[in-house]
């Protein structure tokens, strides 16, 4: 998850570039951990060439309140609350229900929120400075087996939240044809105001009978999978 930007600040830019990327990225990891409530919308654009216009792949959203979590992208939704984890695929018309104590789904919500510590040291990282209120990091992948050669990340200097990630793909070769120049992910409408509690409720899709989930009438045409 990364981006590219020209550093136009002189002395301030020089001073920032001398800062340890690890320490700066830890501030972003901590900002997400400290946010009891967090909302953001996500826009994903793909670019097949370096000069072509982007194509909107899709829009999504992330909502978090305490241990409750909700995300949506295209036709997929994820709900995590104190009772259960529910995975919805509206394209396949399936709903998968996991009990709250199911170890297989524990921590699933955290995988959707950036952990900059783990990202930073998979490969080399450089801090390029502060531009227009954003911290600019570049991550480089040395592995030829990786589809991504470089990732840029832009982080709001005040809030410490990520605002943009740009993935750059490797050029096509005899073994792989990615047919993609880059993917740009924009995180917008970022807020720490408590989101509506309705995001975290499965009641729109499920009721319960004898402790087991049952599809509501509105979603009776879906296939329900109860994980055990």
C-alpha positions in Angstrom: 0.0 0.0 0.0 2.0 3.0 -1.2 2.3 6.3 -3.2 4.5 8.7 -5.2 5.0 12.4 -4.6 7.6 15.2 -5.3 9.2 16.8 -2.2 9.2 20.6 -2.7 10.1 21.7 0.9 13.7 22.6 1.4 15.0 22.7 4.9 11.8 21.2 6.5 11.9 18.4 4.0 15.6 17.7 4.7 14.9 17.4 8.4 11.9 15.1 8.0 13.8 12.8 5.7 16.3 12.2 8.4 13.6 10.8 10.7 13.5 7.0 11.3 10.6 5.6 9.2 10.0 2.9 11.8 9.2 5.5 14.5 6.9 7.5 12.2 5.0 4.4 11.0 4.5 3.3 14.6 2.6 6.5 15.2 0.1 5.5 12.5 -0.3 2.0 13.9 -0.9 3.5 17.3 -3.4 6.0 15.9 -5.6 3.1 14.6 -5.2 1.3 17.9 -6.2 4.4 19.9 -9.3 5.1 17.8 -12.3 3.6 19.6 -14.5 4.9 16.8 -13.5 5.2 13.2 -15.2 5.6 9.9 -13.8 5.9 6.4 -14.9 5.4 2.8 -12.7 3.7 0.3 -12.3 4.3 -3.4 -10.2 2.0 -5.6 -9.0 3.0 -9.1 -7.0 0.8 -11.5 -4.6 2.1 -14.2 -3.5 -0.2 -17.0 -0.8 2.1 -18.2 1.3 5.0 -16.8 -0.4 7.5 -19.0 -4.0 6.2 -19.2 -7.0 7.3 -17.2 -8.0 5.4 -14.2 -11.0 3.0 -14.0 -13.1 2.9 -10.9 -12.9 -0.7 -9.6 -15.2 0.0 -6.7 -16.2 1.9 -3.6 -16.4 0.6 0.0 -16.6 1.6 3.6 -15.1 0.7 7.0 -16.8 1.4 10.3 -15.4 0.6 13.8 -16.7 1.1 17.3 -14.9 -0.5 20.2 -14.8 -4.2 19.3 -17.5 -3.9 16.7 -16.5 -3.8 13.1 -18.2 -3.4 9.7 -16.7 -3.3 6.1 -18.2 -3.4 2.7 -16.6 -3.5 -0.8 -18.5 -4.2 -4.0 -20.9 -7.1 -3.1 -19.1 -8.3 0.0 -19.9 -7.3 3.6 -18.3 -8.2 7.0 -20.0 -7.7 10.3 -18.2 -8.4 13.6 -19.9 -7.8 17.0 -20.0 -9.4 20.4 -22.4 -12.1 19.3 -21.0 -13.3 16.0 -19.1 -12.7 12.8 -21.1 -12.6 9.6 -19.6 -12.7 6.1 -22.0 -11.8 3.3 -21.5 -12.4 -0.4 -24.4 -10.8 -2.2 -23.1 -11.9 -5.6 -23.2 -15.6 -4.7 -26.1 -15.0 -2.3 -24.4 -16.6 0.7 -24.3 -15.7 4.3 -21.7 -17.4 6.6 -22.2 -17.1 10.3 -19.5 -17.7 13.0 -20.0 -17.8 16.7 -18.3 -15.0 18.5 -16.0 -17.5 20.2 -14.9 -19.1 16.9 -11.1 -18.9 16.9 -11.0 -19.1 13.1 -12.5 -15.6 12.8 -11.0 -13.9 15.8 -9.1 -10.8 14.9 -10.5 -10.8 11.4 -11.5 -7.2 11.7 -7.9 -6.1 12.5 -6.7 -7.5 9.2 -8.6 -4.8 7.4 -7.0 -1.9 9.4 -3.4 -1.1 8.4 -0.6 -2.3 10.6 2.3 -0.2 9.4 4.9 -2.0 11.6 4.4 -5.3 9.7 4.3 -3.6 6.3 7.3 -1.5 6.8 9.8 -4.3 7.3 8.7 -6.8 4.8 11.1 -5.0 2.5 13.0 -1.7 2.4 11.2 1.5 3.2 12.1 5.2 2.7 10.5 8.3 4.1 10.3 11.0 1.5 9.2 13.9 3.6 6.1 16.0 4.3 4.1 17.5 1.4 0.7 19.2 1.6 0.2 17.9 5.1 0.9 14.3 4.2 3.8 12.0 5.2 5.1 10.2 2.1 6.6 6.7 2.4 7.8 4.4 -0.3 8.1 0.6 0.2 10.3 -1.4 -2.2 9.9 -5.1 -2.9 13.1 -7.0 -3.9 11.3 -10.3 -4.6 10.8 -11.0 -8.3 8.0 -13.3 -7.2 6.0 -10.4 -5.9 3.5 -8.8 -8.3 4.1 -5.5 -6.6 7.4 -3.8 -7.1 6.8 -0.6 -5.2 4.1 0.8 -2.8 3.6 4.4 -1.8 1.7 5.4 1.3 0.5 8.9 2.2 -0.4 9.6 5.8 -2.1 12.6 7.2 0.5 14.4 9.4 -2.1 15.6 12.0 -4.4 12.6 12.4 -1.7 9.9 11.5 -4.4 8.0 9.4 -3.6 6.7 5.9 -5.2 8.7 3.2 -3.8 7.1 0.0 -2.0 3.9 -1.0 -0.6 3.3 -4.5 0.5 -0.2 -5.6 2.9 -0.4 -8.6 2.9 -3.6 -10.5 5.9 -5.3 -12.1 6.2 -5.2 -15.9 4.9 -8.2 -17.8 7.4 -10.9 -18.4 7.5 -14.4 -20.0 6.2 -15.9 -16.8 3.6 -13.4 -15.6 1.3 -10.9 -17.3 -0.2 -8.5 -14.8 -1.6 -6.1 -17.4 -1.7 -3.5 -14.7 0.4 -0.4 -14.0 -0.9 0.6 -10.6 -3.8 0.5 -8.2 -4.7 3.6 -6.2 -6.7 3.3 -3.0 -8.1 6.6 -1.5 -9.4 6.7 2.1 -11.9 9.6 2.4 -14.4 11.0 4.8 -12.2 9.8 7.7 -13.9 10.5 11.1 -13.6 9.4 14.7 -17.3 10.3 15.4 -19.2 7.2 16.7 -20.9 5.5 13.7 -24.5 4.3 13.7 -24.9 1.1 15.7 -26.9 -0.4 12.8 -23.7 -1.1 10.9 -22.8 -3.7 13.5 -26.1 -5.6 13.8 -26.9 -8.8 11.9 -30.6 -8.4 12.5 -31.3 -7.3 9.0 -30.2 -10.7 7.7 -30.6 -13.1 10.6 -32.9 -14.0 13.5 -32.3 -16.8 16.0 -34.2 -19.9 16.9 -32.9 -22.1 19.8 -29.6 -20.2 19.7 -29.0 -20.9 16.0 -29.2 -18.3 13.2 -32.1 -18.3 10.8 -32.5 -16.2 7.6 -34.9 -13.3 7.7 -37.7 -13.4 5.2 -36.0 -10.6 3.1 -33.0 -12.9 2.6 -34.7 -16.3 2.5 -33.3 -16.7 -1.0 -29.7 -16.8 0.3 -27.8 -19.8 1.4 -26.9 -19.8 5.1 -23.7 -21.5 6.2 -23.3 -22.0 10.0 -19.7 -22.5 10.8 -19.0 -25.1 13.6 
